[in-house]
Amino acid sequence: MWNNSNNREIIENKNNGHNQNTITKITTTSQPTHELTVSSLSYNKEQQFSSSSLATKSSSSRSTKTNENCSQCNKFDQFKSVDDERICLCELDDQMNLFKYSSYNFHQHSTKSMIFDNPGQIYNYINRCRRWIKVLEPDNVARRQNQFSLTTYNILAQNLLLNHLYLYRDSNKSDLEWLERSNRLKQELLELNSDIFCLQEVHLENFTTSILPTLQERGYQVVSKLKTGQNHDGCSILFKKNKFRLQDSLEIQMNRPDVSNLLDRDQVALVVKLRPIGRFRAENNTNLIVANTHLLFNPKRGDIKLAQLRLLLAEIQRFAIRNDSANTATKDPFKMNYFPIILCGDFNSEPKSALIEFIKKGQFNFRGLYSGDISGQREGFEKGRMLQKSDLVLNGIDFNTCFTNCTNESIETSNIFDESEDLTVRHVFDFKSVYPIMDQFNLQFISTSTHFDCGLVDHLFYSHNHKNLRLSAFKQLMNKQNLKKIGNIPNSILGSDHIALSAKFYLS
């Protein structure tokens, strides 16, 4: 995945002649927020922090303090050297200081001092990195009872791994065997213990044999959709039967040449309508819509991904409509009432890409973009062909991404797009990403990593303005520097080349 020897050489060259280490202190506000508040502070040997830049520390200044006890625990015998810093173990045990002193900034710190090489160290480090971040505190007992958790996870189908072994040439061969990976995946899922799992790249035969029986023993029900063609993998949604009852499900295949000539690939999506049951009953008999998908990978074919996404959103729009009096009074899809929605999966698109912006903003003008620009993947930049208005035409689906029989004809939405240079499309939902793009150190989160690249292509969205759904917390992802410390994935702890995204919600 990464050449550590090259990394060390680069760092040593950068640090030659001066050694200036930036220390980051993390503080949290009294109110829960999406992100921890971060302020860059400098540390001097008098145990004081200031807002100025860190002064260069000479070797003499370090040596004068070697006999001092720790100011926190008052112990002398548990100091260790980390990246030329004399750090007490009581500080290293703290989650925030672990980040502070663990070679977090690649350009300023050497990674050689804290690379973990045994499963126990890797496991503990992952858990320290992947702590739960609270967003909303429960304000009453009913809300606490109505909390549920959801995880989306691309578990890497074994047939796809074997067909692309060059992506995993840095991993141990034993870590790539299905017997080993299935045990690790099963352990990950059991430890997460989410009420709902949305899985991608599920090799149905392997999954049904190796993992599903254990999850069924734990009370999960499963719905799956296999890719079309000669594929062996697809998408699955699992949920706990003591919390939800399946009301309806929708299988979506994206090989739909009748809708668009761009829809000629075998990707699929799966949507379920779940009713809370038992103590978990929600008010007003609300249902929860959960949509799970895996879009095309090809970085050059963002036009296909956009068509796949719009087909999915149109299907969700029709599936999620509430059957109430307010909806019978209007045909305008923007004025209709919908059940709360969670949309997740592997979108094969970076977080700042046009495709993800379209999901979050509800509209986007794709004018001037090449098909390789749409998903934001580095390999596709300015490749492919310029997007044309004809690429946005889907038979039976309008530019509001609704089936035409759902649109009020008096609105005449088609007239909005008379100008040929306007390539704007919309959708009716108000989605927000559960995850921020950057962590508290302004480093991008990572959800997948192979020998050649890493990125944030898995996403978890929810109806954030819906009165019945509130985000409670999310399980922090890792960044590139964290991943360097645990080696290549899959490894002895993580069973996939992706990392699971998990969140907790309140449903009322």
HELIX and SHEET records of a PDB file:
HELIX    1   1 ASN A    4  ASN A   15  1                                  12    
HELIX    2   2 SER A   59  SER A   63  1                                   5    
HELIX    3   3 LEU A   89  LEU A   92  1                                   4    
HELIX    4   4 GLN A   95  LYS A  100  1                                   6    
HELIX    5   5 LYS A  112  MET A  114  5                                   3    
HELIX    6   6 PRO A  119  CYS A  129  1                                  11    
HELIX    7   7 VAL A  141  GLN A  145  1                                   5    
HELIX    8   8 GLN A  158  ASN A  163  1                                   6    
HELIX    9   9 LEU A  165  TYR A  168  5                                   4    
HELIX   10  10 LYS A  173  LEU A  176  1                                   4    
HELIX   11  11 TRP A  178  LEU A  192  1                                  15    
HELIX   12  12 LEU A  204  SER A  210  1                                   7    
HELIX   13  13 LEU A  212  GLU A  217  1                                   6    
HELIX   14  14 GLY A  278  PHE A  280  5                                   3    
HELIX   15  15 GLU A  283  ASN A  285  5                                   3    
HELIX   16  16 GLY A  302  PHE A  319  1                                  18    
HELIX   17  17 SER A  325  THR A  328  1                                   4    
HELIX   18  18 ALA A  354  LYS A  361  1                                   8    
HELIX   19  19 ARG A  378  GLY A  380  5                                   3    
HELIX   20  20 LYS A  389  LEU A  392  5                                   4    
HELIX   21  21 THR A  404  CYS A  406  5                                   3    
HELIX   22  22 GLU A  409  ILE A  411  5                                   3    
HELIX   23  23 THR A  413  PHE A  417  5                                   5    
HELIX   24  24 LYS A  480  ILE A  486  1                                   7    
SHEET    1   A 3 ILE A  23  THR A  27  0                                        
SHEET    2   A 3 THR A  37  TYR A  43 -1                                        
SHEET    3   A 3 PHE A  49  SER A  50 -1                                        
SHEET    1   B 2 PHE A  79  VAL A  82  0                                        
SHEET    2   B 2 GLU A  85  CYS A  88 -1                                        
SHEET    1   C 7 TRP A 132  LYS A 134  0                                        
SHEET    2   C 7 LEU A 469  LYS A 475 -1                                        
SHEET    3   C 7 LEU A 501  LEU A 507 -1                                        
SHEET    4   C 7 GLN A 147  ASN A 154 -1                                        
SHEET    5   C 7 ILE A 196  HIS A 203  1                                        
SHEET    6   C 7 ASP A 233  LYS A 240 -1                                        
SHEET    7   C 7 TYR A 220  LEU A 226 -1                                        
SHEET    1   D 6 PHE A 244  ASN A 255  0                                        
SHEET    2   D 6 ASP A 264  PRO A 276 -1                                        
SHEET    3   D 6 LEU A 288  HIS A 294 -1                                        
SHEET    4   D 6 ILE A 341  ASP A 346  1                                        
SHEET    5   D 6 ASP A 458  SER A 463 -1                                        
SHEET    6   D 6 PHE A 431  SER A 433 -1                                        
SHEET    1   E 2 GLN A 363  ASN A 365  0                                        
SHEET    2   E 2 THR A 424  ARG A 426 -1                                        
SHEET    1   F 2 PHE A 445  ILE A 446  0                                        
SHEET    2   F 2 MET A 478  ASN A 479 -1                                        
SHEET    1   G 2 THR A 448  SER A 449  0                                        
SHEET    2   G 2 CYS A 454  GLY A 455 -1                                        
END                                                                             
